[in-house]
Protein backbone atom coordinates (compact mmCIF):
# COMPACT_ATOMS: atom_id res chain seq x y z
CA UNK A 1 0.00 0.00 0.00
CA UNK A 2 1.44 3.43 -0.86
CA UNK A 3 2.49 5.87 1.82
CA UNK A 4 -0.29 8.29 2.63
CA UNK A 5 -0.25 11.61 4.45
CA UNK A 6 -2.11 11.63 7.75
CA UNK A 7 -5.10 13.38 6.16
CA UNK A 8 -5.38 10.87 3.28
CA UNK A 9 -6.24 7.73 5.22
CA UNK A 10 -8.13 4.73 3.90
CA UNK A 11 -11.87 4.99 4.37
CA UNK A 12 -13.13 4.17 7.87
CA UNK A 13 -14.36 0.65 8.38
CA UNK A 14 -13.73 -2.52 10.36
CA UNK A 15 -10.80 -4.86 9.64
CA UNK A 16 -10.59 -8.25 11.38
CA UNK A 17 -7.11 -8.45 12.90
CA UNK A 18 -6.64 -10.40 16.13
CA UNK A 19 -8.10 -13.86 16.59
CA UNK A 20 -9.67 -15.14 19.80
CA UNK A 21 -6.47 -16.92 20.91
CA UNK A 22 -4.41 -13.71 20.67
CA UNK A 23 -7.03 -11.71 22.57
CA UNK A 24 -7.46 -14.32 25.33
CA UNK A 25 -3.66 -14.62 25.58
CA UNK A 26 -3.27 -10.84 25.85
CA UNK A 27 -5.85 -10.27 28.57
CA UNK A 28 -4.88 -13.44 30.49
CA UNK A 29 -1.25 -12.30 30.52
CA UNK A 30 -2.31 -8.82 31.64
CA UNK A 31 -4.25 -10.44 34.49
CA UNK A 32 -1.27 -12.59 35.52
CA UNK A 33 1.08 -9.59 35.51
CA UNK A 34 -1.30 -7.39 37.48
CA UNK A 35 -1.95 -10.14 40.04
CA UNK A 36 1.69 -11.00 40.54
CA UNK A 37 2.98 -7.44 40.65
CA UNK A 38 0.25 -5.58 42.50
CA UNK A 39 -1.75 -8.18 44.44
CA UNK A 40 0.24 -11.28 45.36
CA UNK A 41 3.34 -11.43 47.49
CA UNK A 42 6.53 -12.77 45.88
CA UNK A 43 7.59 -16.30 46.81
CA UNK A 44 4.10 -17.45 47.78
CA UNK A 45 2.58 -20.54 46.22
CA UNK A 46 -0.17 -18.58 44.43
CA UNK A 47 2.44 -16.15 43.07
CA UNK A 48 4.38 -19.12 41.71
CA UNK A 49 1.27 -20.65 40.11
CA UNK A 50 0.29 -17.37 38.47
CA UNK A 51 3.88 -16.92 37.27
CA UNK A 52 3.82 -20.43 35.84
CA UNK A 53 0.55 -19.61 34.07
CA UNK A 54 2.15 -16.48 32.57
CA UNK A 55 5.09 -18.58 31.40
CA UNK A 56 2.75 -21.18 29.87
CA UNK A 57 0.78 -18.44 28.12
CA UNK A 58 3.92 -17.02 26.52
CA UNK A 59 5.06 -20.46 25.43
CA UNK A 60 1.64 -21.14 23.87
CA UNK A 61 1.71 -17.71 22.17
CA UNK A 62 5.16 -18.52 20.80
CA UNK A 63 3.78 -21.65 19.13
CA UNK A 64 0.78 -19.67 17.86
CA UNK A 65 3.23 -17.13 16.43
CA UNK A 66 4.30 -19.79 13.93
CA UNK A 67 1.04 -21.66 13.24
CA UNK A 68 -1.69 -19.14 14.05
CA UNK A 69 -3.79 -16.85 11.91
CA UNK A 70 -2.19 -14.30 9.59
CA UNK A 71 -1.81 -11.35 11.99
CA UNK A 72 -0.91 -13.63 14.91
CA UNK A 73 2.15 -14.93 13.08
CA UNK A 74 5.52 -13.40 13.89
CA UNK A 75 6.27 -13.14 10.17
CA UNK A 76 3.40 -10.63 9.86
CA UNK A 77 4.95 -8.16 12.31
CA UNK A 78 8.56 -9.21 12.88
CA UNK A 79 10.50 -5.95 13.26
CA UNK A 80 13.25 -6.22 10.66
CA UNK A 81 15.68 -3.30 10.43
CA UNK A 82 14.12 -2.28 7.10
CA UNK A 83 10.58 -2.35 8.52
CA UNK A 84 11.66 -0.34 11.56
CA UNK A 85 13.52 2.27 9.47
CA UNK A 86 10.55 2.66 7.15
CA UNK A 87 8.07 2.96 10.01
CA UNK A 88 10.20 5.52 11.85
CA UNK A 89 10.71 7.52 8.64
CA UNK A 90 6.93 7.63 8.13
CA UNK A 91 6.39 8.79 11.71
CA UNK A 92 9.05 11.50 11.37
CA UNK A 93 7.66 12.75 8.05
CA UNK A 94 4.05 12.80 9.23
CA UNK A 95 2.93 10.23 6.69
CA UNK A 96 1.12 7.07 7.58
CA UNK A 97 1.74 3.58 6.24
CA UNK A 98 -1.13 1.52 7.68
CA UNK A 99 -0.40 -1.85 9.27
CA UNK A 100 -3.40 -4.14 9.69
CA UNK A 101 -1.74 -5.91 12.63
CA UNK A 102 1.13 -4.62 14.76
CA UNK A 103 3.35 -1.92 13.32
CA UNK A 104 7.11 -2.63 13.58
CA UNK A 105 7.48 -0.80 16.91
CA UNK A 106 4.44 -2.64 18.29
CA UNK A 107 5.94 -5.91 17.04
CA UNK A 108 9.19 -5.08 18.81
CA UNK A 109 7.28 -4.44 22.03
CA UNK A 110 5.38 -7.75 21.73
CA UNK A 111 8.65 -9.68 21.42
CA UNK A 112 10.39 -7.76 24.21
CA UNK A 113 7.44 -8.20 26.59
CA UNK A 114 7.32 -11.92 25.86
CA UNK A 115 11.09 -12.22 26.43
CA UNK A 116 10.85 -10.42 29.78
CA UNK A 117 8.00 -12.69 30.92
CA UNK A 118 10.08 -15.72 29.90
CA UNK A 119 13.05 -14.34 31.84
CA UNK A 120 10.84 -13.67 34.87
CA UNK A 121 9.46 -17.19 34.74
CA UNK A 122 12.96 -18.62 34.45
CA UNK A 123 14.39 -16.62 37.34
CA UNK A 124 11.32 -17.39 39.44
CA UNK A 125 11.71 -21.11 38.74
CA UNK A 126 15.47 -20.91 39.48
CA UNK A 127 14.68 -19.59 42.94
CA UNK A 128 12.93 -22.88 43.74
CA UNK A 129 16.07 -24.92 43.00
CA UNK A 130 18.37 -25.96 45.83
CA UNK A 131 21.41 -24.59 44.02
CA UNK A 132 19.93 -21.06 43.92
CA UNK A 133 17.86 -21.16 47.11
CA UNK A 134 18.17 -17.84 48.95
CA UNK A 135 20.52 -16.26 46.40
CA UNK A 136 20.01 -12.54 46.82
CA UNK A 137 21.33 -11.63 43.36
CA UNK A 138 18.70 -13.86 41.76
CA UNK A 139 15.93 -12.41 43.89
CA UNK A 140 17.12 -8.90 42.97
CA UNK A 141 17.26 -9.81 39.28
CA UNK A 142 13.74 -11.24 39.41
CA UNK A 143 12.42 -8.15 41.21
CA UNK A 144 14.20 -5.81 38.78
CA UNK A 145 12.79 -7.65 35.78
CA UNK A 146 9.32 -7.37 37.32
CA UNK A 147 9.81 -3.60 37.52
CA UNK A 148 11.09 -3.54 33.93
CA UNK A 149 8.02 -5.48 32.82
CA UNK A 150 5.69 -2.96 34.47
CA UNK A 151 7.60 -0.08 32.85
CA UNK A 152 7.41 -1.73 29.43
CA UNK A 153 3.72 -2.58 29.87
CA UNK A 154 3.04 1.05 30.77
CA UNK A 155 4.96 2.21 27.68
CA UNK A 156 3.03 -0.34 25.59
CA UNK A 157 -0.28 0.99 26.88
CA UNK A 158 0.64 4.64 26.29
CA UNK A 159 1.99 3.83 22.82
CA UNK A 160 -1.23 1.98 21.92
CA UNK A 161 -3.26 5.03 22.97
CA UNK A 162 -0.99 7.48 21.10
CA UNK A 163 -0.78 5.36 17.94
CA UNK A 164 -4.53 4.83 18.06
CA UNK A 165 -4.95 8.61 17.93
CA UNK A 166 -2.34 9.06 15.19
CA UNK A 167 -3.74 6.22 13.09
CA UNK A 168 -7.35 7.03 13.98
CA UNK A 169 -7.82 3.43 15.03
CA UNK A 170 -9.48 2.05 18.15
CA UNK A 171 -6.56 -0.19 19.20
CA UNK A 172 -7.70 -1.02 22.73
CA UNK A 173 -11.18 -1.92 21.49
CA UNK A 174 -9.56 -4.04 18.76
CA UNK A 175 -7.78 -6.10 21.41
CA UNK A 176 -11.20 -6.78 22.93
CA UNK A 177 -13.17 -7.46 19.75
CA UNK A 178 -10.45 -8.56 17.31
CA UNK A 179 -11.55 -5.93 14.79
CA UNK A 180 -9.80 -2.64 14.10
CA UNK A 181 -12.12 0.23 13.34
CA UNK A 182 -10.86 3.38 11.65
CA UNK A 183 -12.55 6.69 12.41
Secondary structure, DSSP 4 states (H G I P E B T S, - for coil): ---EETTSPPPP-EEE---HHHHHHHHHHHHHHHIIIIISPTTSHHHHHHHHHHHHHHHHHHHHHHHS-GGGSHHHH---HHHHHHHHHHHHHTEE---SS--HHHHHHHHHHHHHHHHHHHHHHHTTSGGGTT-HHHHHHHHHHHHHHHHHHHHHHHHHHHHHHHHTB-HHHHHHHSEEEB-
